[in-house]
Amino acid sequence: MANPVVVDLTASVTKASGVMESATVLINGIQAKVDAAVAKAIENGATEAELEPLRALSTELGADSDALSAAVAANP
């Protein structure tokens, strides 16, 4: 018979890994939408200076995604 503590811990780790993976996908999707909006804004005449806050947001989202991905990979 499996130890209930081990069973609960295993379920918690599995759930956390799934949540982290889902969060990574979500962050990547948001980053892609920000990048697409920036590209469209440039096409429509926006300047790089006007869009710098969005570019910074995209960079931050990329770093967050990388950190989550590293956490998932380190804790399979």
MMTF fields as JSON, N, C-alpha, C and O atoms, coordinates in Angstrom:
{
  "mmtfVersion": "1.0.0",
  "mmtfProducer": "UNKNOWN",
  "numBonds": 303,
  "numAtoms": 304,
  "numGroups": 76,
  "numChains": 1,
  "numModels": 1,
  "chainsPerModel": [1],
  "groupsPerChain": [76],
  "chainIdList": ["A"],
  "bondAtomList": [4, 2, 8, 6, 12, 10, 16, 14, 20, 18, 24, 22, 28, 26, 32, 30, 36, 34, 40, 38, 44, 42, 48, 46, 52, 50, 56, 54, 60, 58, 64, 62, 68, 66, 72, 70, 76, 74, 80, 78, 84, 82, 88, 86, 92, 90, 96, 94, 100, 98, 104, 102, 108, 106, 112, 110, 116, 114, 120, 118, 124, 122, 128, 126, 132, 130, 136, 134, 140, 138, 144, 142, 148, 146, 152, 150, 156, 154, 160, 158, 164, 162, 168, 166, 172, 170, 176, 174, 180, 178, 184, 182, 188, 186, 192, 190, 196, 194, 200, 198, 204, 202, 208, 206, 212, 210, 216, 214, 220, 218, 224, 222, 228, 226, 232, 230, 236, 234, 240, 238, 244, 242, 248, 246, 252, 250, 256, 254, 260, 258, 264, 262, 268, 266, 272, 270, 276, 274, 280, 278, 284, 282, 288, 286, 292, 290, 296, 294, 300, 298],
  "bondOrderList": [1, 1, 1, 1, 1, 1, 1, 1, 1, 1, 1, 1, 1, 1, 1, 1, 1, 1, 1, 1, 1, 1, 1, 1, 1, 1, 1, 1, 1, 1, 1, 1, 1, 1, 1, 1, 1, 1, 1, 1, 1, 1, 1, 1, 1, 1, 1, 1, 1, 1, 1, 1, 1, 1, 1, 1, 1, 1, 1, 1, 1, 1, 1, 1, 1, 1, 1, 1, 1, 1, 1, 1, 1, 1, 1],
  "groupList": [{"groupName": "MET", "atomNameList": ["N", "CA", "C", "O"], "elementList": ["N", "C", "C", "O"], "formalChargeList": [0, 0, 0, 0], "bondAtomList": [1, 0, 2, 1, 3, 2], "bondOrderList": [1, 1, 2], "singleLetterCode": "M", "chemCompType": "L-PEPTIDE LINKING"}, {"groupName": "ALA", "atomNameList": ["N", "CA", "C", "O"], "elementList": ["N", "C", "C", "O"], "formalChargeList": [0, 0, 0, 0], "bondAtomList": [1, 0, 2, 1, 3, 2], "bondOrderList": [1, 1, 2], "singleLetterCode": "A", "chemCompType": "L-PEPTIDE LINKING"}, {"groupName": "ASN", "atomNameList": ["N", "CA", "C", "O"], "elementList": ["N", "C", "C", "O"], "formalChargeList": [0, 0, 0, 0], "bondAtomList": [1, 0, 2, 1, 3, 2], "bondOrderList": [1, 1, 2], "singleLetterCode": "N", "chemCompType": "L-PEPTIDE LINKING"}, {"groupName": "PRO", "atomNameList": ["N", "CA", "C", "O"], "elementList": ["N", "C", "C", "O"], "formalChargeList": [0, 0, 0, 0], "bondAtomList": [1, 0, 2, 1, 3, 2], "bondOrderList": [1, 1, 2], "singleLetterCode": "P", "chemCompType": "L-PEPTIDE LINKING"}, {"groupName": "VAL", "atomNameList": ["N", "CA", "C", "O"], "elementList": ["N", "C", "C", "O"], "formalChargeList": [0, 0, 0, 0], "bondAtomList": [1, 0, 2, 1, 3, 2], "bondOrderList": [1, 1, 2], "singleLetterCode": "V", "chemCompType": "L-PEPTIDE LINKING"}, {"groupName": "ASP", "atomNameList": ["N", "CA", "C", "O"], "elementList": ["N", "C", "C", "O"], "formalChargeList": [0, 0, 0, 0], "bondAtomList": [1, 0, 2, 1, 3, 2], "bondOrderList": [1, 1, 2], "singleLetterCode": "D", "chemCompType": "L-PEPTIDE LINKING"}, {"groupName": "LEU", "atomNameList": ["N", "CA", "C", "O"], "elementList": ["N", "C", "C", "O"], "formalChargeList": [0, 0, 0, 0], "bondAtomList": [1, 0, 2, 1, 3, 2], "bondOrderList": [1, 1, 2], "singleLetterCode": "L", "chemCompType": "L-PEPTIDE LINKING"}, {"groupName": "THR", "atomNameList": ["N", "CA", "C", "O"], "elementList": ["N", "C", "C", "O"], "formalChargeList": [0, 0, 0, 0], "bondAtomList": [1, 0, 2, 1, 3, 2], "bondOrderList": [1, 1, 2], "singleLetterCode": "T", "chemCompType": "L-PEPTIDE LINKING"}, {"groupName": "SER", "atomNameList": ["N", "CA", "C", "O"], "elementList": ["N", "C", "C", "O"], "formalChargeList": [0, 0, 0, 0], "bondAtomList": [1, 0, 2, 1, 3, 2], "bondOrderList": [1, 1, 2], "singleLetterCode": "S", "chemCompType": "L-PEPTIDE LINKING"}, {"groupName": "LYS", "atomNameList": ["N", "CA", "C", "O"], "elementList": ["N", "C", "C", "O"], "formalChargeList": [0, 0, 0, 0], "bondAtomList": [1, 0, 2, 1, 3, 2], "bondOrderList": [1, 1, 2], "singleLetterCode": "K", "chemCompType": "L-PEPTIDE LINKING"}, {"groupName": "GLY", "atomNameList": ["N", "CA", "C", "O"], "elementList": ["N", "C", "C", "O"], "formalChargeList": [0, 0, 0, 0], "bondAtomList": [1, 0, 2, 1, 3, 2], "bondOrderList": [1, 1, 2], "singleLetterCode": "G", "chemCompType": "PEPTIDE LINKING"}, {"groupName": "GLU", "atomNameList": ["N", "CA", "C", "O"], "elementList": ["N", "C", "C", "O"], "formalChargeList": [0, 0, 0, 0], "bondAtomList": [1, 0, 2, 1, 3, 2], "bondOrderList": [1, 1, 2], "singleLetterCode": "E", "chemCompType": "L-PEPTIDE LINKING"}, {"groupName": "ILE", "atomNameList": ["N", "CA", "C", "O"], "elementList": ["N", "C", "C", "O"], "formalChargeList": [0, 0, 0, 0], "bondAtomList": [1, 0, 2, 1, 3, 2], "bondOrderList": [1, 1, 2], "singleLetterCode": "I", "chemCompType": "L-PEPTIDE LINKING"}, {"groupName": "GLN", "atomNameList": ["N", "CA", "C", "O"], "elementList": ["N", "C", "C", "O"], "formalChargeList": [0, 0, 0, 0], "bondAtomList": [1, 0, 2, 1, 3, 2], "bondOrderList": [1, 1, 2], "singleLetterCode": "Q", "chemCompType": "L-PEPTIDE LINKING"}, {"groupName": "ARG", "atomNameList": ["N", "CA", "C", "O"], "elementList": ["N", "C", "C", "O"], "formalChargeList": [0, 0, 0, 0], "bondAtomList": [1, 0, 2, 1, 3, 2], "bondOrderList": [1, 1, 2], "singleLetterCode": "R", "chemCompType": "L-PEPTIDE LINKING"}],
  "groupTypeList": [0, 1, 2, 3, 4, 4, 4, 5, 6, 7, 1, 8, 4, 7, 9, 1, 8, 10, 4, 0, 11, 8, 1, 7, 4, 6, 12, 2, 10, 12, 13, 1, 9, 4, 5, 1, 1, 4, 1, 9, 1, 12, 11, 2, 10, 1, 7, 11, 1, 11, 6, 11, 3, 6, 14, 1, 6, 8, 7, 11, 6, 10, 1, 5, 8, 5, 1, 6, 8, 1, 1, 4, 1, 1, 2, 3],
  "groupIdList": [1, 2, 3, 4, 5, 6, 7, 8, 9, 10, 11, 12, 13, 14, 15, 16, 17, 18, 19, 20, 21, 22, 23, 24, 25, 26, 27, 28, 29, 30, 31, 32, 33, 34, 35, 36, 37, 38, 39, 40, 41, 42, 43, 44, 45, 46, 47, 48, 49, 50, 51, 52, 53, 54, 55, 56, 57, 58, 59, 60, 61, 62, 63, 64, 65, 66, 67, 68, 69, 70, 71, 72, 73, 74, 75, 76],
  "secStructList": [7, 7, 7, 2, 2, 2, 2, 2, 2, 2, 2, 2, 2, 2, 2, 2, 2, 2, 2, 2, 2, 2, 2, 2, 2, 2, 2, 2, 2, 2, 2, 2, 2, 2, 2, 2, 2, 2, 2, 2, 2, 2, 2, 6, 6, 7, 7, 2, 2, 2, 2, 2, 2, 2, 2, 2, 2, 2, 2, 2, 2, 2, 2, 2, 2, 2, 2, 2, 2, 2, 2, 2, 2, 2, 7, 7],
  "xCoordList": [0.85, 0.0, 0.902, 1.845, 0.598, 1.388, 1.146, 0.038, 2.205, 2.118, 1.275, 1.575, 0.224, -0.651, 0.072, -0.3, 1.084, 1.842, 2.577, 2.606, 3.165, 3.879, 2.905, 3.208, 1.761, 0.742, 0.291, 0.193, 0.015, -0.414, 0.679, 0.405, 1.911, 3.032, 3.231, 3.465, 3.142, 3.284, 2.191, 2.46, 0.979, -0.135, 0.081, -0.2, 0.574, 0.824, 1.91, 1.786, 2.968, 4.059, 3.578, 3.91, 2.811, 2.277, 1.384, 1.47, 0.528, -0.361, 0.44, 0.133, 1.453, 2.278, 3.01, 3.096, 3.531, 4.229, 3.278, 3.64, 2.068, 1.071, 0.706, 0.533, 0.59, 0.275, 1.419, 1.179, 2.659, 3.807, 3.887, 4.162, 3.647, 3.675, 2.564, 2.78, 1.391, 0.28, 0.591, 0.273, 1.213, 1.584, 2.606, 2.539, 3.541, 4.544, 3.872, 4.204, 2.939, 2.208, 1.428, 1.408, 0.789, 0.026, 0.929, 0.611, 2.046, 2.971, 3.493, 3.569, 3.852, 4.34, 3.267, 3.579, 2.02, 0.927, 0.732, 0.509, 0.819, 0.696, 1.855, 1.656, 3.055, 4.222, 4.07, 4.405, 3.576, 3.371, 2.354, 2.521, 1.305, 0.296, 0.864, 0.57, 1.671, 2.308, 3.225, 3.209, 4.022, 4.944, 4.186, 4.616, 3.063, 2.258, 1.66, 1.597, 1.222, 0.661, 1.727, 1.447, 2.938, 4.043, 4.338, 4.494, 4.412, 4.687, 3.604, 3.913, 2.362, 1.253, 1.316, 1.067, 1.644, 1.753, 2.863, 2.706, 3.964, 5.062, 4.614, 4.916, 3.893, 3.351, 2.459, 2.403, 1.77, 0.837, 1.461, 0.756, 2.791, 3.478, 3.928, 4.46, 3.735, 4.219, 5.745, 6.374, 6.316, 7.775, 8.281, 7.535, 9.563, 10.185, 10.092, 9.855, 10.28, 10.21, 8.816, 8.685, 7.799, 6.423, 6.153, 5.365, 6.808, 6.533, 7.499, 7.366, 8.469, 9.467, 8.835, 9.3, 7.8, 7.194, 6.652, 6.733, 6.109, 5.611, 6.754, 6.658, 7.819, 8.994, 9.586, 9.999, 9.624, 10.128, 9.22, 9.706, 7.917, 6.976, 7.219, 7.213, 7.43, 7.694, 8.968, 9.011, 9.987, 11.245, 11.03, 11.552, 10.266, 9.969, 9.167, 9.439, 8.197, 7.416, 8.308, 8.158, 9.233, 10.161, 11.019, 11.248, 11.495, 12.303, 11.479, 11.971, 10.23, 9.349, 9.106, 9.122, 8.884, 8.662, 9.891, 9.785, 11.061, 12.303, 12.494, 12.904, 12.193, 12.337, 11.388, 11.775, 10.154, 9.192, 9.61, 9.515, 10.068, 10.513, 11.684, 11.746, 12.606, 13.758, 13.305, 13.836, 12.32, 11.807, 11.143, 11.321, 10.389, 9.731, 10.778, 10.675, 11.784, 12.826, 13.631, 14.055, 13.85, 14.648, 13.88, 14.478, 12.573, 11.737, 10.752, 9.54, 11.274, 10.358, 9.469, 8.656],
  "yCoordList": [-1.169, 0.0, 1.241, 1.337, 2.173, 3.392, 4.309, 4.408, 4.961, 5.932, 7.114, 7.699, 7.484, 8.576, 9.919, 10.745, 10.138, 11.388, 11.452, 12.496, 10.341, 10.286, 10.447, 11.137, 9.827, 9.944, 11.393, 11.916, 12.044, 13.445, 14.352, 15.257, 14.117, 14.93, 14.756, 15.735, 13.547, 13.281, 13.988, 14.566, 13.946, 14.629, 16.14, 16.805, 16.68, 18.126, 18.556, 19.592, 17.77, 18.101, 18.014, 18.873, 17.001, 16.858, 18.039, 18.582, 18.433, 19.573, 20.86, 21.661, 21.062, 22.273, 22.327, 23.389, 21.209, 21.171, 21.526, 22.269, 21.001, 21.321, 22.794, 23.403, 23.358, 24.784, 25.618, 26.581, 25.259, 26.014, 25.941, 26.94, 24.762, 24.607, 25.448, 26.092, 25.433, 26.235, 27.726, 28.483, 28.137, 29.547, 29.954, 31.059, 29.074, 29.362, 29.558, 30.493, 28.689, 28.815, 30.124, 30.814, 30.464, 31.707, 32.919, 33.825, 32.938, 34.07, 34.197, 35.301, 33.074, 33.12, 33.657, 34.398, 33.296, 33.789, 35.292, 36.0, 35.769, 37.212, 37.938, 38.965, 37.414, 38.039, 38.099, 39.114, 37.045, 37.025, 38.088, 38.739, 38.254, 39.271, 40.682, 41.553, 40.909, 42.22, 42.486, 43.575, 41.487, 41.654, 41.933, 42.759, 41.245, 41.477, 42.878, 43.534, 43.334, 44.684, 45.736, 46.745, 45.511, 46.436, 46.484, 47.562, 45.325, 45.28, 46.025, 46.773, 45.826, 46.498, 48.007, 48.79, 48.41, 49.832, 50.481, 51.607, 49.792, 50.317, 50.451, 51.444, 49.446, 49.515, 50.742, 51.328, 51.122, 52.247, 53.579, 54.569, 53.597, 54.86, 55.177, 56.261, 54.282, 54.529, 54.512, 53.842, 55.249, 55.301, 54.291, 53.83, 53.958, 53.051, 53.628, 52.894, 54.941, 55.584, 55.431, 55.19, 55.568, 55.419, 53.992, 53.762, 53.045, 51.641, 51.014, 49.838, 51.786, 51.238, 50.581, 49.516, 51.161, 50.479, 49.088, 48.167, 48.938, 47.622, 46.655, 45.465, 47.158, 46.305, 45.842, 44.691, 46.748, 46.377, 45.32, 44.386, 45.467, 44.474, 43.121, 42.095, 43.107, 41.862, 41.198, 39.982, 41.99, 41.453, 40.859, 39.789, 41.555, 41.057, 39.755, 38.821, 39.698, 38.465, 37.311, 36.184, 37.592, 36.551, 36.034, 34.83, 36.935, 36.529, 35.694, 34.707, 36.092, 35.321, 33.924, 32.939, 33.848, 32.555, 31.674, 30.483, 32.265, 31.506, 30.969, 29.823, 31.804, 31.382, 30.24, 29.281, 30.341, 29.258, 27.975, 26.884, 28.115, 26.939, 26.263, 25.036, 27.06, 26.507, 25.795, 24.738, 26.368, 25.734, 24.4, 23.426, 24.356, 23.114, 22.064, 20.903, 22.484, 21.538, 21.027, 19.871, 21.872, 21.481, 20.578, 19.908, 20.57, 19.798, 18.926, 19.113, 17.959, 17.124, 16.237, 15.487],
  "zCoordList": [0.0, 0.0, 0.0, 0.785, -0.881, -1.012, 0.181, 0.709, 0.576, 1.663, 1.195, 0.155, 1.938, 1.505, 1.378, 0.544, 2.186, 2.098, 0.766, 0.113, 0.371, -0.906, -2.067, -3.04, -1.974, -3.02, -3.153, -4.263, -2.022, -2.048, -2.587, -3.375, -2.171, -2.639, -4.139, -4.848, -4.623, -6.055, -6.847, -7.9, -6.352, -7.028, -7.029, -8.025, -5.927, -5.852, -6.824, -7.478, -6.923, -7.847, -9.287, -10.103, -9.602, -10.952, -11.306, -12.407, -10.369, -10.6, -10.781, -11.664, -9.961, -10.056, -11.389, -12.005, -11.834, -13.128, -14.255, -15.166, -14.198, -15.217, -15.213, -16.268, -14.03, -13.907, -14.472, -15.2, -14.147, -14.651, -16.175, -16.84, -16.714, -18.17, -18.814, -19.841, -18.208, -18.729, -18.654, -19.571, -17.559, -17.406, -18.463, -19.002, -18.756, -19.79, -21.142, -21.87, -21.479, -22.746, -22.779, -23.798, -21.67, -21.589, -21.767, -22.537, -21.066, -21.164, -22.591, -23.13, -23.201, -24.585, -25.525, -26.458, -25.292, -26.126, -25.978, -26.96, -24.741, -24.517, -25.18, -25.829, -25.023, -25.641, -27.159, -27.769, -27.767, -29.217, -29.644, -30.675, -28.846, -29.179, -29.039, -29.857, -28.014, -27.849, -29.037, -29.611, -29.4, -30.532, -31.835, -32.64, -32.04, -33.243, -33.238, -34.278, -32.07, -31.972, -32.248, -32.894, -31.767, -32.025, -33.525, -34.1, -34.144, -35.586, -36.369, -37.296, -36.006, -36.688, -36.451, -37.368, -35.236, -34.934, -35.753, -36.224, -35.923, -36.745, -38.193, -38.854, -38.682, -40.048, -40.221, -41.302, -39.162, -39.212, -38.804, -38.61, -38.674, -38.454, -37.039, -36.799, -36.114, -34.757, -34.757, -35.577, -33.837, -33.744, -32.722, -31.858, -32.839, -31.878, -30.468, -29.509, -30.342, -29.018, -28.407, -27.207, -29.217, -28.72, -28.262, -27.345, -28.902, -28.618, -27.623, -27.286, -27.152, -26.227, -24.998, -24.594, -24.385, -23.227, -23.578, -22.766, -24.771, -25.18, -25.474, -25.174, -26.053, -26.292, -24.958, -24.822, -23.975, -22.646, -22.008, -21.37, -22.18, -21.665, -22.321, -21.641, -23.619, -24.333, -23.814, -23.626, -23.587, -23.057, -21.666, -21.353, -20.845, -19.498, -19.553, -18.797, -20.434, -20.588, -21.039, -20.566, -21.95, -22.401, -21.259, -21.15, -20.406, -19.253, -18.271, -17.724, -18.051, -17.165, -17.72, -16.981, -19.01, -19.652, -19.536, -19.244, -19.767, -19.653, -18.24, -18.058, -17.231, -15.843, -15.507, -14.839, -15.968, -15.725, -16.435, -15.873, -17.663, -18.414, -17.713, -17.639, -17.202, -16.479, -15.218, -14.877, -14.516, -13.303, -13.619, -12.888, -14.69, -15.095, -15.469, -15.073, -16.233, -16.658, -15.476, -15.473, -14.469, -13.309, -12.337, -11.494, -12.464, -11.542, -12.293, -12.181, -13.07, -13.856, -13.012, -13.551]
}
